[in-house]
Amino acid sequence: MAPTLPSIDQLLGTTGAVSRVHGLEAGQQQPACRPPTPTGSWERPTVEEALESGSRTVSRRYLSSLKNKLSSGAWRKSYQPGTCPSSVTQEPEEKKIVRELLDTEQAYVARLHLLDQVFFQELLKEARGSKAFPEDVVRLIFSNISSIYQFHSQFFLPELQRRLDDWTTTPRIGDVIQKLAPFLKMYSEYVKNFERAIELLATWTDKSPAFQEVITRIQSSEASASLTLQHHMLEPVQRIPRYELLLKEYVQKLPGQAPDLADAQKALDMIFSAAQHSNTAITEMERLQELWEVYQRLGLEDDIVDPSNTLLREGPVLKISFRRSGPMERYLFLFNNMLLYCVPRVIQVGAHFQVRTRIDVAGMKVRELTDAEFPHSFLVSGKQRTLELRARSQEEMISWLQACQAAIDQIEKRNETFKAAVQSPEGDPQEQELQSVELGLRAPQWVRDKMVTMCMRCQEPFNALTRRRHHCRACGYVVCARCSDYRAELKYDANRPNRVCLDCYTFLTGNVLPEEKEDKRRGILEKGAVAGSEQSLICSFLQLLGDKWGKSGSRGWCAIPRDDPLVLYIYAAPQDMRAHTSIPLLGYQVTAGPQADARVFQLQQSGQLYTFKAESEELKGRWVKAMERAASGWSPGESGDKDLSD
């Protein structure tokens, strides 16, 4: 009579059951034609590697190779059914596969017997007797191996043996596999616990001599076949994909009119679902292992460690400094919910990085920056901080932007109240100025120190002693001490008081300070620099040659504004609010310079001579064209306007 199939609940609840396999007891004869231990393509670490004190977790080679190597079928190469001297060579192909399934099942049950009845029971016995290590540790290591062993030894193996013996009258196994499939869910618990089990095994092998003695004694026995406990514990993780491979081949070998074809195909579908479930668990273990390694590199800070996080991207970047001339090396970790801005540690003992800033993905904005001095740069603007970063290449910058935007989009889907950020047009002078509704709610993009030579509020020039540079923490402008002598609470900085300029102070607090004196009439040079093509006919840096410029310097930001198209304004820096020189171009002649350099050109009129040098001949041509039109009295509203956008 066929054994009665126990319920899943009965099996899962009988973790301590002690059972023996018929015909596989210690000392009994093993099957004559049993497949040897898989070798070759399977990467098995040595005993020293498995028990090395410095390695507390299972090698990722186990986890990353299981799905690929199991599906390759390499584990079966060492076993050829035709090598056994018997009459099975004349059997139908489908029966050979069933015999192979039975032989591998016998070997598998023997391995389960070794795990449950030898390793597990001997360690429990030692724990109860010597109290050298807790019983709970042993149970955690072996998980639900007793339930798996009981099912295979008492039901599945005897049923397979019976079907093969009665193959002449009942040539089918599809119905048996269908009964097996629901019970394979118990493997999910074992697979999920596998990594933790290997870690506990390594820990207590180092920690407890009694624990190590029991394991070493059993591993040296003939039953263990010179393999470590870790190798035996890996067998259940590999078993379900092996069922899938064998059953797939069995279905392929069945004749078209075979009575078992429909049941076998249905059984294959059920096994495939179980194998996918197992692969999902393996993938989850890989994710947790990788996440844990990242957390170790970050120093395991409490506010960062979260097993539910997913690492999306990591890599080095350069931080564009607002005060220093050169960029600084930094490192980014992008998770699904946060971006960590880190500094590499000089002495990498323990943590490899120091977390400088955590920026929440919720509310974060990213966009490419157009900066000739720092190519491949991009902006990350978050509630906690705004960063200007530079990638090593254009491709790397695009990859960072795409990864950040994908994380932002995912947060948006889960949060219906989050509104997508609206980026300002490229080159808009209001890029660095936050919208009034966001002022104080998120960290601003700071204007770089070298981009201005005067206060962006009062237009007084900076100097190193009496008028130094400061940044408004609300709008990011570079201002002097007098214009930033105010403090306001900023929500992005936990409502702590921060230095702000007068304009932001008035907006954030609602307090209006009495004017000490009336505003001076705006001078002819007090026209804010136009840093983008939307507000200017042409703008760029030009070299200022000759003694004509005096202390103004040898390089200036030059622009012809759209709203004043007949005047050339020259600034010390692109963000200055006041030009140091303005030249009405009407009536001037534009000529090539006397020097041999083809990038040089001049403006000349009635004894006035200005000499410029562009960075390229192409840029020189654009400037000459724009100046000639302005000198002739041309304005943007006339025909040919589109040509100026070259």
For each residue, the residues with C-beta under 8 A, 3 or more apart:
1:
2: 158 159 162
3: 154 155 158 159
4:
5: 155 179
6: 10 11 150 151 154 155
7: 10 11
8: 11 12 182 183 185 186
9: 12 13
10: 6 7 13 14
11: 6 7 8 14 147 150 151 183 186
12: 8 9 15 144 147 186
13: 9 10 147
14: 10 11 17 146 147 150
15: 12 139 144 146 147
16: 146
17: 14 146 147 150
18: 117 121
19: 117 149 150 153 154
20: 24 25 113 117 153
21: 24 25 109 110 113 153 157
22: 158
23: 28 29
24: 20 21 28 30 106 109 110 113 153
25: 20 21 28
26: 223
27:
28: 23 24 25
29: 23
30: 24 34 106 110
31: 34 103 106 107
32: 84
33: 81 83 84 86 103
34: 30 31 103 106 107
35: 38 76 78 79 100 103 104 107
36: 39 78 79
37: 225 227
38: 35 42 74 75 78
39: 36 42 44 78
40: 74 77 78
41: 69 72 74 75
42: 38 39 69 74 75
43: 61 62 65
44: 39 227 231
45: 49 50 59 61 230
46: 49 50
47: 50 51 219 228
48: 51 52
49: 45 46 52 55 59
50: 45 46 47 202 228 230
51: 47 48 202 205 206 212 228
52: 48 49 55 202
53: 202 206
54:
55: 49 52 59 202
56: 199 202 203
57: 195 198 199 202 289 292
58: 62 63 194 195 198 199 230 289
59: 45 49 55 62
60: 63 64 286 289
61: 43 45 64 65
62: 43 58 59 65 66 234
63: 58 60 66 195 282 285 286 289
64: 60 61 67 68 286
65: 43 61 62 68 69
66: 62 63 69 70 237 238 241 282
67: 64 70 71 241 279 282
68: 64 65 71 72
69: 41 42 65 66 72 74 75
70: 66 67 75 238 241 242 245
71: 67 68 241 245
72: 41 68 69
73: 76 77 245
74: 38 40 41 42 69 77
75: 38 41 42 69 70 78 238 242
76: 35 73 79 100 245
77: 40 73 74
78: 35 36 38 39 40 75
79: 35 36 76 100 103 104
80: 83
81: 33 84 88 96 99 100 103
82: 88 89
83: 33 80
84: 32 33 81 88
85:
86: 33 89
87: 90 91
88: 81 82 84 91 95 96 99
89: 82 86
90: 87
91: 87 88 95 96 99
92: 95 96 253
93: 96 97 253
94: 97 98 171 250 253 254 258
95: 88 91 92 98 99 164 167 171
96: 81 88 91 92 93 99 100
97: 93 94 100 101 246 249 250 253
98: 94 95 101 102 160 163 164 167 173 250
99: 81 88 91 95 96 102 103 164
100: 35 76 79 81 96 97 103 104 246
101: 97 98 104 105 160 173 243 246 250
102: 98 99 105 106 157 160 161 164
103: 31 33 34 35 79 81 99 100 106 107
104: 35 79 100 101 107 108 242 246
105: 101 102 108 109 152 156 157 160
106: 24 30 31 34 102 103 109 110 157
107: 31 34 35 103 104 110 111
108: 104 105 111 112 152 235 239
109: 21 24 105 106 112 113 149 152 153 157
110: 21 24 30 106 107 113 114
111: 107 108 114 115 232 235
112: 108 109 115 116 145 148 149 152 153 235 236
113: 20 21 24 109 110 116 117 118 149 153
114: 110 111 117 118 119 218 223 224 232
115: 111 112 118 119 120 142 145 149 232 233 235
116: 112 113 119 120 121 142 145 146 149
117: 18 19 20 113 114 120 121 149
118: 113 114 115 121 122 218 223
119: 114 115 116 122 123 142 215 218 229 232
120: 115 116 117 123 124 138 142 145 146
121: 18 116 117 118 124 125
122: 118 119 125 126 214 218
123: 119 120 126 127 138 141 211 214 215
124: 120 121 127 128 135 138 139
125: 121 122 128 129
126: 122 123 129 130 132 133 210 211 214
127: 123 124 130 131 132 133 134 135 137 138
128: 124 125 131 135
129: 125 126
130: 126 127 210
131: 127 128
132: 126 127 208 209 210 211
133: 126 127 137 138 204 207 208 210 211
134: 127 137 138
135: 124 127 128 138 139
136: 139 140
137: 127 133 134 140 141 200 204
138: 120 123 124 127 133 134 135 141 142
139: 15 124 135 136 142 143
140: 136 137 143 193 196 197 200
141: 123 137 138 197 200 201
142: 115 116 119 120 138 139 145 146 197
143: 139 140 189 190 193 194 197
144: 12 15 147 148 186 189 190
145: 112 115 116 120 142 148 149 190 236
146: 14 15 16 17 116 120 142 149 150
147: 11 12 13 14 15 17 144 150 151 186
148: 112 144 145 151 152 186 187 190 236
149: 19 109 112 113 115 116 117 145 146 152 153
150: 6 11 14 17 19 146 147 153 154
151: 6 11 147 148 154 155 156 183 186
152: 105 108 109 112 148 149 155 156 157
153: 19 20 21 24 109 112 113 149 150 157
154: 3 6 19 150 151 158
155: 3 5 6 151 152 158 159
156: 105 151 152 159 160 176 180
157: 21 102 105 106 109 152 153 160 161
158: 2 3 22 154 155 161 162
159: 2 3 155 156 162 163 176 179
160: 98 101 102 105 156 157 163 164 173 176
161: 102 157 158 164 165
162: 2 158 159 165 166
163: 98 159 160 166 167 170 172 173 176
164: 95 98 99 102 160 161 167
165: 161 162
166: 162 163 169 170
167: 95 98 163 164 170 171
168: 171
169: 166
170: 163 166 167
171: 94 95 167 168 258 259 260
172: 163 175 259 260 263 264
173: 98 101 160 163 176 177 250 260 264 267
174: 177 178 260 261 262 263 264 265 266 267
175: 172 178 179 263 267
176: 156 159 160 163 173 179 180
177: 173 174 180 181 243 247 263 264 267 268 270 271
178: 174 175 181 263 266 267 270
179: 5 159 175 176 182 183
180: 156 176 177 183 184 243 267
181: 177 178 184 267 270 271 273 274
182: 8 179 185 270
183: 8 11 151 179 180 186
184: 180 181 187 240 271 274 277
185: 8 182 188 274 277
186: 8 11 12 144 147 148 151 183 189 190
187: 148 184 190 191 236 237 239 240 274 277 278
188: 185 191 192 277 278 281
189: 143 144 186 192 193
190: 143 144 145 148 186 187 193 194 236 237
191: 187 188 194 236 237 278 281 282 285
192: 188 189 281 284 285
193: 140 143 189 190 196 197
194: 58 143 190 191 197 198 233 234 237 285
195: 57 58 63 198 199 285 288 289
196: 140 193 199 200
197: 140 141 142 143 193 194 200 201 233
198: 57 58 194 195 201 202 230 233
199: 56 57 58 195 196 202 203
200: 137 140 141 196 197 203 204
201: 141 197 198 204 205 229 230 233
202: 50 51 52 53 55 56 57 198 199 205 206
203: 56 199 200 206 207
204: 133 137 200 201 207 208 211
205: 51 201 202 208 211 212 215
206: 51 53 202 203 212
207: 133 203 204 211
208: 132 133 204 205 211 212
209: 132 212 213
210: 126 130 132 133 213 214
211: 123 126 132 133 204 205 207 208 214 215
212: 51 205 206 208 209 215 216
213: 209 210 216 217
214: 122 123 126 210 211 217 218
215: 119 123 205 211 212 218 219 229
216: 212 213 219 220
217: 213 214 220 221
218: 114 118 119 122 214 215 221 223 224 229
219: 47 215 216 224 226 227 228 229
220: 216 217 224 226
221: 217 218 224
222: 225
223: 26 114 118 218
224: 114 218 219 220 221 227 232
225: 37 222
226: 219 220
227: 37 44 219 224 231 232
228: 47 50 51 219 231 232
229: 119 201 215 218 219 232 233
230: 45 50 58 198 201 233 234
231: 44 227 228 234 235
232: 111 114 115 119 224 227 228 229 235
233: 115 194 197 198 201 229 230 236 237
234: 62 194 230 231 237 238
235: 108 111 112 115 231 232 238 239
236: 112 145 148 187 190 191 233 239
237: 66 187 190 191 194 233 234 278 282
238: 66 70 75 234 235 241 242
239: 108 187 235 236 242 243
240: 184 187 243 244 271 274 275 278
241: 66 67 70 71 238 244 245 275 278 279
242: 70 75 104 238 239 245 246
243: 101 177 180 239 240 246 247 271 275
244: 240 241 247 248 268 271 272 275
245: 70 71 73 76 241 242 248 249
246: 97 100 101 104 242 243 249 250
247: 177 243 244 250 251 264 267 268 271
248: 244 245 251 252 268
249: 97 245 246 252 253
250: 94 97 98 101 173 246 247 253 254 264
251: 247 248 254 261 264 265 268
252: 248 249
253: 92 93 94 97 249 250
254: 94 250 251 258 260 261 264
255: 258 261
256: 261
257: 261
258: 94 171 254 255 261
259: 171 172
260: 171 172 173 174 254 263 264
261: 174 251 254 255 256 257 258 264 265
262: 174 265 266
263: 172 174 175 177 178 260 266 267
264: 172 173 174 177 247 250 251 254 260 261 267 268
265: 174 251 261 262 268 269
266: 174 178 262 263 269 270
267: 173 174 175 177 178 180 181 247 263 264 270 271
268: 177 244 247 248 251 264 265 271 272
269: 265 266 272 273
270: 177 178 181 182 266 267 273 274
271: 177 181 184 240 243 244 247 267 268 274 275
272: 244 268 269 275 276
273: 181 269 270 276 277
274: 181 184 185 187 240 270 271 277 278
275: 240 241 243 244 271 272 278 279
276: 272 273 279 280
277: 184 185 187 188 273 274 280 281
278: 187 188 191 237 240 241 274 275 281 282
279: 67 241 275 276 282 283
280: 276 277 283 284
281: 188 191 192 277 278 284 285
282: 63 66 67 191 237 278 279 285 286
283: 279 280 286 287
284: 192 280 281 287 288
285: 63 191 192 194 195 281 282 288 289
286: 60 63 64 282 283 289 290
287: 283 284 290 291 310
288: 195 284 285 291 292 307
289: 57 58 60 63 195 285 286 292 293
290: 286 287 293 294 311
291: 287 288 294 295 307 309 310 311
292: 57 288 289 295 296
293: 289 290 296 297
294: 290 291 297 298 311 314 333
295: 291 292 298 300 304 305
296: 292 293 299 300 351
297: 293 294 351 352 353
298: 294 295 301 304 333 340 342 351 352 353 355
299: 296 350 351 353 354 355
300: 295 296 304 305 351
301: 298 304 305 355
302: 305
303: 358
304: 295 298 300 301 338 340 355 358
305: 295 300 301 302
306: 309
307: 288 291
308:
309: 291 306 335 336 337 338
310: 287 291 335 336
311: 290 291 294 314 333 334 335
312: 334 335 336 403 406 407
313: 332 334 399 400 403
314: 294 311 331 332 333 334
315: 331 332 396 400
316: 329 330 331 332 392
317: 330 331 332 389 390 391 400
318: 327 328 329 330 389 390 391 392
319: 327 328 329 330 387 388 389 390
320: 327 371 374 377 388 389 390 448
321: 324 325 326 327 328 448
322: 446 447 448 449 471
323: 449
324: 321 328
325: 321 450
326: 321
327: 318 319 320 321 374 390
328: 318 319 321 324
329: 316 318 319 344
330: 316 317 318 319 341 342 343 344 356 389
331: 314 315 316 317 342 343 344 353
332: 313 314 315 316 317 339 340 341 342 389 400
333: 294 298 311 314 339 340 342
334: 311 312 313 314 339 340 400 403 404 407
335: 309 310 311 312 338 339 340 361 407
336: 309 310 312 361 407 410
337: 309 360 361 362 407 411
338: 304 309 335 358 359 360 361
339: 332 333 334 335 358 359 361 364 380 382 404
340: 298 304 332 333 334 335 355 357 358 359
341: 330 332 355 356 357 358 359 385 387
342: 298 330 331 332 333 353 354 355 356
343: 330 331 353 354 356
344: 329 330 331 348 352 353
345: 348 351 352 353 354
346:
347:
348: 344 345 351 352
349:
350: 299
351: 296 297 298 299 300 345 348 354
352: 297 298 344 345 348
353: 297 298 299 331 342 343 344 345
354: 299 342 343 345 351
355: 298 299 301 304 340 341 342 358
356: 330 341 342 343
357: 340 341 384 385 387
358: 303 304 338 339 340 341 355 384
359: 338 339 340 341 364 380 382 383 384 385 387
360: 337 338 363 364 382 383 384
361: 335 336 337 338 339 364 404 407 408 411
362: 337 383 411 415 418
363: 360 382 383 418 442
364: 339 359 360 361 380 381 382 383 404 407 408
365: 379 380 381 382 408 421 423
366: 378 379 380 381 400 401 404 405 408
367: 378 379 401 423
368: 377 378 379 397 401
369: 374 377 378 379 388
370: 426 427
371: 320 374 375 377
372: 375
373:
374: 320 327 369 371 377 388 390
375: 371 372 390 394
376: 390 391 392 393 394 396 397
377: 320 368 369 371 374 388 389 390 391 397
378: 366 367 368 369 388 389 390 391 397 400 401
379: 365 366 367 368 369 386 387 388 389 445
380: 339 359 364 365 366 386 387 389 404
381: 364 365 366 386 387 442 443 445
382: 339 359 360 363 364 365 385 386 442 443
383: 359 360 362 363 364 441 442 443 492
384: 357 358 359 360 443 492
385: 341 357 359 382 443
386: 379 380 381 382 442 443 444 445 446 476
387: 319 341 357 359 379 380 381
388: 319 320 369 374 377 378 379 445 448
389: 317 318 319 320 330 332 377 378 379 380 400
390: 317 318 319 320 327 374 375 376 377 378 397
391: 317 318 376 377 378 394 396 397 400
392: 316 318 376 396
393: 376 396 397
394: 375 376 391 397 398
395: 398 399
396: 315 376 391 392 393 399 400
397: 368 376 377 378 390 391 393 394 400 401
398: 394 395 401 402
399: 313 395 396 402 403
400: 313 315 317 332 334 366 378 389 391 396 397 403 404
401: 366 367 368 378 397 398 404 405
402: 398 399 405 406
403: 312 313 334 399 400 406 407
404: 334 339 361 364 366 380 400 401 407 408
405: 366 401 402 408 409
406: 312 402 403 409 410
407: 312 334 335 336 337 361 364 403 404 410 411
408: 361 364 365 366 404 405 411 412
409: 405 406 412 413
410: 336 406 407 413 414
411: 337 361 362 407 408 414 415 418
412: 408 409 415 418 420
413: 409 410
414: 410 411
415: 362 411 412 418
416:
417:
418: 362 363 411 412 415
419:
420: 412
421: 365
422:
423: 365 367
424: 428 430 431
425: 428 534
426: 370 532
427: 370 431 531 532 533 534 535
428: 424 425 431 532 534
429: 433 528 530 531 532 535
430: 424 433
431: 424 427 428 445
432: 444 445 446 447 475 476 477 575
433: 429 430 475 476 477
434: 438 439 442 444 474 475 476
435: 438 439
436: 439 507
437: 441
438: 434 435 441 442
439: 434 435 436 474 475 504 507 508
440: 474 488 489 490 491 492 504 508
441: 383 437 438 491 492
442: 363 381 382 383 386 434 438 492
443: 381 382 383 384 385 386 492 493
444: 386 432 434 472 473 474 475 476
445: 379 381 386 388 431 432 476
446: 322 386 432 471 476 478
447: 322 432 451 452 456 471 476 477 478 575
448: 320 321 322 388 451 478
449: 322 323 452 469 478
450: 325 573
451: 447 448 478 573 574 575
452: 447 449 455 456 462 469 478 573 575 576 577
453: 461 462 571 572 573 576
454: 459 460 461 462 572 576 577 578
455: 452 458 459 460 461 462 467 478 479 480 483 577
456: 447 452 459 477 478 479 575 577
457: 477 479 480 483 501 502 503 577
458: 455 479 480 482 483
459: 454 455 456 526 577 578
460: 454 455 467 480
461: 453 454 455 467
462: 452 453 454 455 467 468 469 480
463: 466 467 468
464: 468
465: 468
466: 463
467: 455 460 461 462 463 480 481
468: 462 463 464 465 480 481
469: 449 452 462 478 479 480
470: 478 479 480 481 484 499
471: 322 446 447 476 477 478 479 484 499
472: 444 475 476 477 479 484 499 500 501 504
473: 444 476 490 493 498 499 500
474: 434 439 440 444 488 490 498 500 501 504 508
475: 432 433 434 439 444 472 500 501 503 504
476: 386 432 433 434 444 445 446 447 471 472 473
477: 432 433 447 456 457 471 472 501
478: 446 447 448 449 451 452 455 456 469 470 471 575
479: 455 456 457 458 469 470 471 472 483 484 501
480: 455 457 458 460 462 467 468 469 470 483 484
481: 467 468 470 484 485
482: 458 485
483: 455 457 458 479 480 501 502
484: 470 471 472 479 480 481 499 500 501 502
485: 481 482
486: 499 500 501 502 504 505
487: 497 498 499 500 505
488: 440 474 497 498 500 504 505 508 509
489: 440 495 496 497 498 508
490: 440 473 474 493 495 496 498 500 508
491: 440 441 494 495
492: 383 384 440 441 442 443
493: 443 473 490 496 498
494: 491
495: 489 490 491
496: 489 490 493
497: 487 488 489
498: 473 474 487 488 489 490 493
499: 470 471 472 473 484 486 487
500: 472 473 474 475 484 486 487 488 490 504 505 508
501: 457 472 474 475 477 479 483 484 486 504 505
502: 457 483 484 486 505 506 513
503: 457 475 506 507
504: 439 440 472 474 475 486 488 500 501 507 508
505: 486 487 488 500 501 502 508 509 511
506: 502 503 509 510 511 512 513
507: 436 439 503 504
508: 439 440 474 488 489 490 500 504 505
509: 488 505 506
510: 506
511: 505 506
512: 506
513: 502 506
514:
515: 518 519
516:
517:
518: 515
519: 515
520: 523
521:
522: 526
523: 520 526 578
524: 527 582
525: 569 578 579 580 581 582
526: 459 522 523 577 578
527: 524 561 564 569 578 579 582
528: 429 576 577 578
529: 557 559 569 571 573 574 575 576 577 579
530: 429 535 536 539 559 561
531: 427 429 539 557 574 575
532: 426 427 428 429 535 536 539
533: 427 536 539 645
534: 425 427 428
535: 427 429 530 532 561 562 563
536: 530 532 533 539 559 560 561 562
537: 560 561 562 565 626 636 644
538: 559 560 622 623 626 644
539: 530 531 532 533 536 557 558 559 560
540: 557 558 614 615 619 623
541: 555 556 557 558 615
542: 555 556 558 612 613 614 623
543: 554 555 612 613 614
544: 548 549 552 553 554 555 556 570 610 611 612
545: 554 593 600 611 612 613
546: 549 609 610 611
547: 550
548: 544 609 610 611
549: 544 546 552 553 554 556 581
550: 547
551:
552: 544 549 556 570 572 580 581
553: 544 549 556 572
554: 543 544 545 549
555: 541 542 543 544
556: 541 542 544 549 552 553 570 571 572 580 581
557: 529 531 539 540 541 570 571 572 573 574 576
558: 539 540 541 542 568 569 570 571 612 623
559: 529 530 536 538 539 568 569 571
560: 536 537 538 539 564 565 567 568 569 585 626 627 630
561: 527 530 535 536 537 564 565 567 569
562: 535 536 537 565 636
563: 535
564: 527 560 561 567 569
565: 537 560 561 562 630 634 635 636
566: 584 585 586 630 633 635
567: 560 561 564 582 583 584 585 630
568: 558 559 560 582 583 585 603 627 630
569: 525 527 529 558 559 560 561 564 579 581 582
570: 544 552 556 557 558 579 580 581 582 583
571: 453 529 556 557 558 559 574 576 578 579 580
572: 453 454 552 553 556 557 576 580
573: 450 451 452 453 529 557 576
574: 451 529 531 557 571
575: 432 447 451 452 456 478 529 531
576: 452 453 454 528 529 557 571 572 573 579
577: 452 454 455 456 457 459 526 528 529
578: 454 459 523 525 526 527 528 571
579: 525 527 529 569 570 571 576 582
580: 525 552 556 570 571 572
581: 525 549 552 556 569 570
582: 524 525 527 567 568 569 570 579
583: 567 568 570 588 603 610
584: 566 567
585: 560 566 567 568 588 603 627 630 631
586: 566 630 631 633
587: 605 631
588: 583 585 603 604 605 608 627 631
589: 603 604 605 631
590: 601 602 603 624 627 628 631
591: 601 602 604
592: 600 601 602
593: 545 597 600 601 602 611 613
594:
595: 600
596:
597: 593 600 613
598: 617 620
599: 613 614 615 616 617 619 620
600: 545 592 593 595 597 611 612 613 620
601: 590 591 592 593 611 612 613 614 620 623 624
602: 590 591 592 593 609 610 611 612
603: 568 583 585 588 589 590 608 609 610 612 627
604: 588 589 591 608 609 610
605: 587 588 589 608
606:
607:
608: 588 603 604 605
609: 546 548 602 603 604
610: 544 546 548 583 602 603 604
611: 544 545 546 548 593 600 601 602
612: 542 543 544 545 558 600 601 602 603 623
613: 542 543 545 593 597 599 600 601
614: 540 542 543 599 601 617 619 620 623
615: 540 541 599 619
616: 599 619 620
617: 598 599 614 620 621
618: 621 622
619: 540 599 614 615 616 622 623
620: 598 599 600 601 614 616 617 623 624
621: 617 618 624 625
622: 538 618 619 625 626 646
623: 538 540 542 558 601 612 614 619 620 626 627
624: 590 601 620 621 627 628
625: 621 622 628 629 643 644 646
626: 537 538 560 622 623 629 630 644
627: 560 568 585 588 590 603 623 624 630 631
628: 590 624 625 631 632
629: 625 626 632 634 640 644
630: 560 565 566 567 568 585 586 626 627 633 634
631: 585 586 587 588 589 590 627 628
632: 628 629
633: 566 586 630
634: 565 629 630 638 640
635: 565 566 638
636: 537 562 565 641 644
637: 641
638: 634 635 641
639:
640: 629 634 643 644
641: 636 637 638 644
642: 645
643: 625 640 646
644: 537 538 625 626 629 636 640 641
645: 533 642
646: 622 625 643
